[in-house]
C-alpha cells in the first residue's frame, strides 16, 4: 500500500546563472492570462467597450502584486521589513557571498492581494466611471480561477503545506531539507498537501460562480463578490486548521493569522449577499 507521496520537484523550470524561471511565476502568469480571456468574454457578452479591458488588466496586476506583497510583509514579517522597508519592493537580493540574485517576490499573502484588488478596483471604478460592484462581481469569478493556479504554484515551491498526517495522500516535501532546521531526508514526515486542498476548493468555487453567471441573468449587484468572499475565505479558514504556521509568532494562537484575517472577508461577503439591491444591469457605458 502507498502510505505517502514523495514530492521532490524543483521549483525552477529554467536557471541561468543568477536568473531563474519558476513554476510559481509561470502559473501566476497563467492565472492572469486566463482571467483576461474570461473577462474579455464577459465584456463581449455584455456589450462593454473592449478597450476598457487593457486598462482594467493593468490595475488588477498592479493591485494584486502590491497588495499581496505588502500584506505578507505587514501581516507576517513586520519586524523584518519595517527595519528595511525598501526590501518590500525589490525582486532581488545583493549580498557579499552570492552577489546579485533575482528572486522575484518571495512572500505574497492572499489576504493582502484581496485588499489590493478591492482598492485597485475602487480606483479604477472612480477613474473610468464604472459601477464598483458591477466590476467586482466579474473580477471575483476569475479571481477564484487565478487563486487555483497560485496555490498550485505554492505546491511546486514546496511551501505553505500542512501538518503531519498518516493519510495515504500525505506528501513528504523533500525540499524541507534545504531550509532551517535542515532535517535529514529520513526525518521528513508526510504532511497535508494543503496547497492542493485550497487549489481544488478555489477551482470548484470558480466553476460554481461561472455556472450561475452563464445560466442565470438576474442577480443583484454584489452577488458574485459576496459569495466569492464567503466561499473562498470559509474554505481558507477551515484548511488553516491542518496547515503549518507560516511564522513563529503564530505558535500557540487559538486561531492563526490566516484565520483571523479571513473573518472580516467572510463578514463582508455575508453583507453583500444579504443587502438589498437592484438586479444586475450594465455597470459601464456600452460600445
C-alpha positions as YAML, in Angstrom:
chain: A
units: angstrom
residues:
- id: 1
  name: UNK
  ca: [0.00, 0.00, 0.00]
- id: 2
  name: UNK
  ca: [1.17, 3.52, -0.79]
- id: 3
  name: UNK
  ca: [1.42, 5.37, 2.54]
- id: 4
  name: UNK
  ca: [2.62, 8.72, 1.23]
- id: 5
  name: UNK
  ca: [3.73, 10.62, -1.86]
- id: 6
  name: UNK
  ca: [7.33, 11.76, -2.23]
- id: 7
  name: UNK
  ca: [7.42, 15.33, -3.56]
- id: 8
  name: UNK
  ca: [10.86, 16.50, -4.66]
- id: 9
  name: UNK
  ca: [10.08, 18.70, -7.67]
- id: 10
  name: UNK
  ca: [12.48, 21.52, -8.49]
- id: 11
  name: UNK
  ca: [10.73, 24.91, -8.27]
- id: 12
  name: UNK
  ca: [12.77, 26.19, -11.23]
- id: 13
  name: UNK
  ca: [11.83, 25.46, -14.83]
- id: 14
  name: UNK
  ca: [14.96, 27.15, -16.18]
- id: 15
  name: UNK
  ca: [18.00, 28.60, -14.47]
- id: 16
  name: UNK
  ca: [20.84, 30.62, -15.99]
- id: 17
  name: UNK
  ca: [23.49, 31.94, -13.61]
- id: 18
  name: UNK
  ca: [21.57, 34.25, -11.25]
- id: 19
  name: UNK
  ca: [18.34, 34.28, -13.23]
- id: 20
  name: UNK
  ca: [15.64, 31.64, -12.83]
- id: 21
  name: UNK
  ca: [12.15, 31.00, -14.14]
- id: 22
  name: UNK
  ca: [9.98, 29.26, -11.60]
- id: 23
  name: UNK
  ca: [6.83, 27.19, -11.94]
- id: 24
  name: UNK
  ca: [5.20, 29.61, -9.49]
- id: 25
  name: UNK
  ca: [5.83, 32.56, -11.82]
- id: 26
  name: UNK
  ca: [4.51, 30.62, -14.81]
- id: 27
  name: UNK
  ca: [1.33, 29.55, -13.02]
- id: 28
  name: UNK
  ca: [0.84, 33.03, -11.54]
- id: 29
  name: UNK
  ca: [1.03, 34.48, -15.05]
- id: 30
  name: UNK
  ca: [-1.26, 31.79, -16.45]
- id: 31
  name: UNK
  ca: [-3.91, 32.77, -13.92]
- id: 32
  name: UNK
  ca: [-3.81, 36.35, -15.22]
- id: 33
  name: UNK
  ca: [-3.91, 35.24, -18.87]
- id: 34
  name: UNK
  ca: [-6.96, 33.04, -18.38]
- id: 35
  name: UNK
  ca: [-8.58, 35.75, -16.26]
- id: 36
  name: UNK
  ca: [-8.07, 38.18, -19.13]
- id: 37
  name: UNK
  ca: [-9.68, 35.68, -21.51]
- id: 38
  name: UNK
  ca: [-12.79, 35.22, -19.37]
- id: 39
  name: UNK
  ca: [-13.23, 38.93, -18.63]
- id: 40
  name: UNK
  ca: [-12.94, 39.54, -22.38]
- id: 41
  name: UNK
  ca: [-15.82, 37.10, -22.89]
- id: 42
  name: UNK
  ca: [-17.86, 38.80, -20.15]
- id: 43
  name: UNK
  ca: [-17.35, 42.21, -21.77]
- id: 44
  name: UNK
  ca: [-18.26, 40.89, -25.22]
- id: 45
  name: UNK
  ca: [-21.38, 39.21, -23.89]
- id: 46
  name: UNK
  ca: [-22.50, 42.40, -22.14]
- id: 47
  name: UNK
  ca: [-21.54, 44.81, -24.93]
- id: 48
  name: UNK
  ca: [-18.84, 46.65, -22.98]
- id: 49
  name: UNK
  ca: [-16.20, 48.69, -24.77]
- id: 50
  name: UNK
  ca: [-13.26, 46.32, -25.32]
- id: 51
  name: UNK
  ca: [-10.57, 48.99, -24.85]
- id: 52
  name: UNK
  ca: [-11.53, 49.18, -21.17]
- id: 53
  name: UNK
  ca: [-10.13, 45.70, -20.63]
- id: 54
  name: UNK
  ca: [-6.45, 46.62, -21.07]
- id: 55
  name: UNK
  ca: [-6.78, 49.42, -18.54]
- id: 56
  name: UNK
  ca: [-8.52, 47.08, -16.14]
- id: 57
  name: UNK
  ca: [-5.78, 44.47, -16.57]
- id: 58
  name: UNK
  ca: [-3.09, 46.97, -15.61]
- id: 59
  name: UNK
  ca: [-4.95, 47.95, -12.43]
- id: 60
  name: UNK
  ca: [-5.56, 44.31, -11.47]
- id: 61
  name: UNK
  ca: [-1.97, 43.14, -11.95]
- id: 62
  name: UNK
  ca: [-0.51, 46.09, -10.09]
- id: 63
  name: UNK
  ca: [-3.05, 45.93, -7.26]
- id: 64
  name: UNK
  ca: [-2.65, 42.16, -6.82]
- id: 65
  name: UNK
  ca: [1.13, 42.15, -6.66]
- id: 66
  name: UNK
  ca: [1.43, 45.22, -4.44]
- id: 67
  name: UNK
  ca: [-1.39, 44.11, -2.14]
- id: 68
  name: UNK
  ca: [-0.10, 40.55, -1.78]
- id: 69
  name: UNK
  ca: [3.47, 41.72, -1.19]
- id: 70
  name: UNK
  ca: [2.60, 44.44, 1.33]
- id: 71
  name: UNK
  ca: [0.15, 42.07, 3.00]
- id: 72
  name: UNK
  ca: [2.81, 39.42, 3.62]
- id: 73
  name: UNK
  ca: [5.35, 41.94, 4.88]
- id: 74
  name: UNK
  ca: [2.89, 43.70, 7.22]
- id: 75
  name: UNK
  ca: [0.86, 40.72, 8.47]
- id: 76
  name: UNK
  ca: [3.58, 38.07, 8.76]
- id: 77
  name: UNK
  ca: [7.03, 39.70, 8.95]
- id: 78
  name: UNK
  ca: [6.59, 43.30, 10.14]
- id: 79
  name: UNK
  ca: [9.79, 43.29, 12.24]
- id: 80
  name: UNK
  ca: [11.93, 42.32, 9.25]
- id: 81
  name: UNK
  ca: [10.50, 44.73, 6.70]
- id: 82
  name: UNK
  ca: [9.92, 47.73, 8.95]
- id: 83
  name: UNK
  ca: [13.66, 47.70, 9.59]
- id: 84
  name: UNK
  ca: [14.40, 47.58, 5.85]
- id: 85
  name: UNK
  ca: [11.21, 48.73, 4.04]
- id: 86
  name: UNK
  ca: [12.98, 49.04, 0.68]
- id: 87
  name: UNK
  ca: [13.20, 45.22, 0.54]
- id: 88
  name: UNK
  ca: [9.41, 45.03, 0.19]
- id: 89
  name: UNK
  ca: [9.50, 46.06, -3.46]
- id: 90
  name: UNK
  ca: [12.90, 44.67, -4.50]
- id: 91
  name: UNK
  ca: [12.61, 41.42, -6.54]
- id: 92
  name: UNK
  ca: [16.30, 40.65, -5.98]
- id: 93
  name: UNK
  ca: [18.94, 40.33, -3.28]
- id: 94
  name: UNK
  ca: [22.51, 41.57, -3.14]
- id: 95
  name: UNK
  ca: [24.99, 40.17, -0.65]
- id: 96
  name: UNK
  ca: [28.74, 39.70, -0.35]
- id: 97
  name: UNK
  ca: [28.66, 35.94, -0.93]
- id: 98
  name: UNK
  ca: [26.09, 35.43, -3.73]
- id: 99
  name: UNK
  ca: [26.22, 38.90, -5.29]
- id: 100
  name: UNK
  ca: [23.16, 39.89, -7.33]
- id: 101
  name: UNK
  ca: [20.40, 37.29, -7.34]
- id: 102
  name: UNK
  ca: [16.96, 37.68, -8.92]
- id: 103
  name: UNK
  ca: [14.44, 36.12, -6.54]
- id: 104
  name: UNK
  ca: [11.09, 37.55, -7.59]
- id: 105
  name: UNK
  ca: [8.70, 38.35, -4.76]
- id: 106
  name: UNK
  ca: [9.13, 35.54, -2.25]
- id: 107
  name: UNK
  ca: [6.37, 36.19, 0.24]
- id: 108
  name: UNK
  ca: [2.89, 37.02, -1.02]
- id: 109
  name: UNK
  ca: [-0.26, 36.96, 1.13]
- id: 110
  name: UNK
  ca: [-3.64, 36.17, -0.41]
- id: 111
  name: UNK
  ca: [-5.44, 38.38, 2.11]
- id: 112
  name: UNK
  ca: [-3.20, 41.28, 1.12]
- id: 113
  name: UNK
  ca: [-3.88, 40.52, -2.54]
- id: 114
  name: UNK
  ca: [-7.63, 40.63, -1.86]
- id: 115
  name: UNK
  ca: [-7.31, 44.01, -0.15]
- id: 116
  name: UNK
  ca: [-5.15, 45.27, -3.01]
- id: 117
  name: UNK
  ca: [-7.73, 44.20, -5.59]
- id: 118
  name: UNK
  ca: [-10.57, 45.86, -3.67]
- id: 119
  name: UNK
  ca: [-8.63, 49.14, -3.51]
- id: 120
  name: UNK
  ca: [-7.37, 48.91, -7.09]
- id: 121
  name: UNK
  ca: [-10.86, 48.28, -8.49]
- id: 122
  name: UNK
  ca: [-12.27, 51.16, -6.44]
- id: 123
  name: UNK
  ca: [-9.70, 53.48, -8.02]
- id: 124
  name: UNK
  ca: [-10.45, 52.01, -11.45]
- id: 125
  name: UNK
  ca: [-14.20, 52.44, -10.98]
- id: 126
  name: UNK
  ca: [-13.79, 56.08, -9.97]
- id: 127
  name: UNK
  ca: [-11.47, 56.97, -12.84]
- id: 128
  name: UNK
  ca: [-13.42, 55.26, -15.62]
- id: 129
  name: UNK
  ca: [-16.94, 55.77, -14.24]
- id: 130
  name: UNK
  ca: [-17.60, 52.06, -13.79]
- id: 131
  name: UNK
  ca: [-20.04, 50.56, -11.28]
- id: 132
  name: UNK
  ca: [-17.84, 49.33, -8.42]
- id: 133
  name: UNK
  ca: [-19.95, 46.29, -7.52]
- id: 134
  name: UNK
  ca: [-20.51, 45.53, -11.20]
- id: 135
  name: UNK
  ca: [-16.78, 45.17, -11.86]
- id: 136
  name: UNK
  ca: [-16.16, 43.42, -8.51]
- id: 137
  name: UNK
  ca: [-18.71, 40.76, -9.42]
- id: 138
  name: UNK
  ca: [-16.94, 39.89, -12.66]
- id: 139
  name: UNK
  ca: [-13.42, 40.02, -11.26]
- id: 140
  name: UNK
  ca: [-14.48, 37.77, -8.37]
- id: 141
  name: UNK
  ca: [-15.30, 34.95, -10.78]
- id: 142
  name: UNK
  ca: [-11.89, 34.92, -12.47]
- id: 143
  name: UNK
  ca: [-10.02, 35.58, -9.21]
- id: 144
  name: UNK
  ca: [-11.17, 32.19, -7.96]
- id: 145
  name: UNK
  ca: [-9.52, 30.62, -11.02]
- id: 146
  name: UNK
  ca: [-6.32, 32.65, -10.53]
- id: 147
  name: UNK
  ca: [-6.21, 31.51, -6.89]
- id: 148
  name: UNK
  ca: [-6.23, 27.90, -8.10]
- id: 149
  name: UNK
  ca: [-3.08, 28.48, -10.18]
- id: 150
  name: UNK
  ca: [-1.35, 30.41, -7.38]
- id: 151
  name: UNK
  ca: [-1.84, 27.57, -4.92]
- id: 152
  name: UNK
  ca: [-0.53, 25.07, -7.48]
- id: 153
  name: UNK
  ca: [2.49, 27.34, -7.75]
- id: 154
  name: UNK
  ca: [2.91, 27.04, -3.99]
- id: 155
  name: UNK
  ca: [2.90, 23.27, -4.41]
- id: 156
  name: UNK
  ca: [5.78, 23.46, -6.90]
- id: 157
  name: UNK
  ca: [7.62, 25.71, -4.44]
- id: 158
  name: UNK
  ca: [7.08, 23.12, -1.67]
- id: 159
  name: UNK
  ca: [5.66, 25.84, 0.59]
- id: 160
  name: UNK
  ca: [2.55, 26.57, 2.66]
- id: 161
  name: UNK
  ca: [1.99, 22.89, 3.40]
- id: 162
  name: UNK
  ca: [0.14, 21.26, 6.27]
- id: 163
  name: UNK
  ca: [0.91, 19.47, 9.48]
- id: 164
  name: UNK
  ca: [1.93, 15.84, 9.76]
- id: 165
  name: UNK
  ca: [-0.59, 13.25, 8.60]
- id: 166
  name: UNK
  ca: [-0.82, 9.49, 8.22]
- id: 167
  name: UNK
  ca: [-3.35, 9.73, 5.39]
- id: 168
  name: UNK
  ca: [-2.25, 7.93, 2.20]
- id: 169
  name: UNK
  ca: [-2.18, 11.17, 0.20]
- id: 170
  name: UNK
  ca: [0.24, 12.87, 2.60]
- id: 171
  name: UNK
  ca: [3.22, 14.46, 0.86]
- id: 172
  name: UNK
  ca: [6.82, 14.15, 2.01]
- id: 173
  name: UNK
  ca: [8.16, 17.54, 0.93]
- id: 174
  name: UNK
  ca: [11.78, 16.54, 0.48]
- id: 175
  name: UNK
  ca: [12.95, 20.09, -0.12]
- id: 176
  name: UNK
  ca: [12.36, 20.81, 3.55]
- id: 177
  name: UNK
  ca: [15.92, 19.54, 3.92]
- id: 178
  name: UNK
  ca: [17.18, 22.70, 2.15]
- id: 179
  name: UNK
  ca: [15.80, 25.08, 4.79]
- id: 180
  name: UNK
  ca: [16.31, 25.53, 8.56]
- id: 181
  name: UNK
  ca: [16.35, 23.44, 10.67]
- id: 182
  name: UNK
  ca: [17.70, 21.32, 7.75]
- id: 183
  name: UNK
  ca: [16.14, 17.96, 8.63]
- id: 184
  name: UNK
  ca: [17.73, 14.81, 7.27]
- id: 185
  name: UNK
  ca: [15.70, 13.19, 4.45]
- id: 186
  name: UNK
  ca: [14.70, 10.29, 6.69]
- id: 187
  name: UNK
  ca: [13.32, 12.78, 9.25]
- id: 188
  name: UNK
  ca: [10.90, 14.39, 6.78]
- id: 189
  name: UNK
  ca: [7.41, 13.14, 7.57]
- id: 190
  name: UNK
  ca: [4.28, 13.10, 5.37]
- id: 191
  name: UNK
  ca: [2.21, 16.27, 5.64]
- id: 192
  name: UNK
  ca: [-1.15, 17.51, 4.41]
- id: 193
  name: UNK
  ca: [-0.82, 18.94, 0.86]
- id: 194
  name: UNK
  ca: [-2.89, 21.96, 1.85]
- id: 195
  name: UNK
  ca: [-1.91, 23.73, -1.38]
- id: 196
  name: UNK
  ca: [-3.94, 21.09, -3.25]
- id: 197
  name: UNK
  ca: [-6.85, 21.33, -0.80]
- id: 198
  name: UNK
  ca: [-7.08, 25.07, -1.37]
- id: 199
  name: UNK
  ca: [-6.50, 24.83, -5.12]
- id: 200
  name: UNK
  ca: [-9.34, 22.33, -5.58]
- id: 201
  name: UNK
  ca: [-11.65, 24.42, -3.39]
- id: 202
  name: UNK
  ca: [-10.94, 27.53, -5.47]
- id: 203
  name: UNK
  ca: [-11.41, 25.65, -8.74]
- id: 204
  name: UNK
  ca: [-14.79, 24.37, -7.54]
- id: 205
  name: UNK
  ca: [-15.81, 27.91, -6.50]
- id: 206
  name: UNK
  ca: [-14.82, 29.21, -9.94]
- id: 207
  name: UNK
  ca: [-16.95, 26.52, -11.59]
- id: 208
  name: UNK
  ca: [-19.93, 27.33, -9.37]
- id: 209
  name: UNK
  ca: [-19.74, 31.08, -9.99]
- id: 210
  name: UNK
  ca: [-19.30, 30.55, -13.73]
- id: 211
  name: UNK
  ca: [-22.34, 28.26, -13.78]
- id: 212
  name: UNK
  ca: [-24.55, 30.93, -12.20]
- id: 213
  name: UNK
  ca: [-23.15, 33.67, -14.43]
- id: 214
  name: UNK
  ca: [-23.79, 31.69, -17.62]
- id: 215
  name: UNK
  ca: [-27.19, 30.22, -16.75]
- id: 216
  name: UNK
  ca: [-28.95, 32.96, -14.83]
- id: 217
  name: UNK
  ca: [-29.39, 36.65, -15.59]
- id: 218
  name: UNK
  ca: [-30.99, 38.49, -12.69]
- id: 219
  name: UNK
  ca: [-28.63, 38.93, -9.76]
- id: 220
  name: UNK
  ca: [-28.34, 41.98, -7.60]
- id: 221
  name: UNK
  ca: [-25.03, 43.81, -7.66]
- id: 222
  name: UNK
  ca: [-22.67, 42.25, -5.14]
- id: 223
  name: UNK
  ca: [-23.99, 38.69, -5.53]
- id: 224
  name: UNK
  ca: [-20.82, 37.21, -7.02]
- id: 225
  name: UNK
  ca: [-18.29, 39.11, -4.91]
- id: 226
  name: UNK
  ca: [-20.35, 38.25, -1.83]
- id: 227
  name: UNK
  ca: [-20.39, 34.52, -2.46]
- id: 228
  name: UNK
  ca: [-16.76, 34.61, -3.57]
- id: 229
  name: UNK
  ca: [-15.71, 36.10, -0.24]
- id: 230
  name: UNK
  ca: [-17.87, 33.71, 1.78]
- id: 231
  name: UNK
  ca: [-16.79, 30.55, -0.02]
- id: 232
  name: UNK
  ca: [-13.11, 31.31, -0.56]
- id: 233
  name: UNK
  ca: [-12.36, 32.55, 2.93]
- id: 234
  name: UNK
  ca: [-14.52, 29.94, 4.65]
- id: 235
  name: UNK
  ca: [-12.52, 27.27, 2.81]
- id: 236
  name: UNK
  ca: [-9.31, 29.05, 3.78]
- id: 237
  name: UNK
  ca: [-10.45, 29.31, 7.42]
- id: 238
  name: UNK
  ca: [-11.03, 25.57, 7.81]
- id: 239
  name: UNK
  ca: [-7.99, 24.44, 5.81]
- id: 240
  name: UNK
  ca: [-5.82, 26.55, 8.12]
- id: 241
  name: UNK
  ca: [-6.56, 24.05, 10.91]
- id: 242
  name: UNK
  ca: [-4.32, 21.48, 9.16]
- id: 243
  name: UNK
  ca: [-1.76, 23.98, 7.85]
- id: 244
  name: UNK
  ca: [1.61, 24.64, 9.46]
- id: 245
  name: UNK
  ca: [2.07, 28.12, 10.85]
- id: 246
  name: UNK
  ca: [3.97, 30.42, 8.50]
- id: 247
  name: UNK
  ca: [5.80, 32.49, 11.11]
- id: 248
  name: UNK
  ca: [6.87, 31.81, 14.70]
- id: 249
  name: UNK
  ca: [4.51, 34.26, 16.42]
- id: 250
  name: UNK
  ca: [1.53, 32.13, 15.32]
- id: 251
  name: UNK
  ca: [2.66, 29.29, 17.59]
- id: 252
  name: UNK
  ca: [0.14, 28.78, 20.37]
- id: 253
  name: UNK
  ca: [-2.56, 31.01, 18.85]
- id: 254
  name: UNK
  ca: [-6.09, 29.59, 19.02]
- id: 255
  name: UNK
  ca: [-6.65, 30.90, 15.50]
- id: 256
  name: UNK
  ca: [-3.69, 31.67, 13.28]
- id: 257
  name: UNK
  ca: [-3.15, 34.87, 11.32]
- id: 258
  name: UNK
  ca: [-4.73, 33.46, 8.16]
- id: 259
  name: UNK
  ca: [-7.92, 32.61, 10.08]
- id: 260
  name: UNK
  ca: [-8.18, 35.98, 11.84]
- id: 261
  name: UNK
  ca: [-7.72, 37.74, 8.51]
- id: 262
  name: UNK
  ca: [-10.38, 35.54, 6.87]
- id: 263
  name: UNK
  ca: [-13.15, 36.51, 9.28]
- id: 264
  name: UNK
  ca: [-13.61, 40.13, 8.07]
- id: 265
  name: UNK
  ca: [-13.78, 38.93, 4.45]
- id: 266
  name: UNK
  ca: [-16.45, 36.34, 5.33]
- id: 267
  name: UNK
  ca: [-18.49, 39.01, 7.14]
- id: 268
  name: UNK
  ca: [-18.12, 41.36, 4.17]
- id: 269
  name: UNK
  ca: [-19.35, 38.58, 1.88]
- id: 270
  name: UNK
  ca: [-22.40, 38.00, 4.06]
- id: 271
  name: UNK
  ca: [-23.14, 41.73, 3.90]
- id: 272
  name: UNK
  ca: [-23.01, 41.79, 0.09]
- id: 273
  name: UNK
  ca: [-25.25, 38.72, -0.22]
- id: 274
  name: UNK
  ca: [-27.78, 39.89, 2.40]
- id: 275
  name: UNK
  ca: [-28.00, 43.54, 1.35]
- id: 276
  name: UNK
  ca: [-30.94, 44.77, -0.67]
- id: 277
  name: UNK
  ca: [-30.11, 45.78, -4.22]
- id: 278
  name: UNK
  ca: [-31.35, 46.11, -7.73]
- id: 279
  name: UNK
  ca: [-30.97, 43.28, -10.28]
- id: 280
  name: UNK
  ca: [-27.76, 43.24, -12.28]
- id: 281
  name: UNK
  ca: [-27.57, 45.77, -15.07]
- id: 282
  name: UNK
  ca: [-24.86, 47.39, -17.10]
- id: 283
  name: UNK
  ca: [-22.17, 48.92, -14.93]
- id: 284
  name: UNK
  ca: [-20.37, 50.74, -17.71]
- id: 285
  name: UNK
  ca: [-21.16, 52.55, -20.91]
- id: 286
  name: UNK
  ca: [-21.76, 50.28, -23.87]
- id: 287
  name: UNK
  ca: [-19.82, 50.21, -27.12]
...
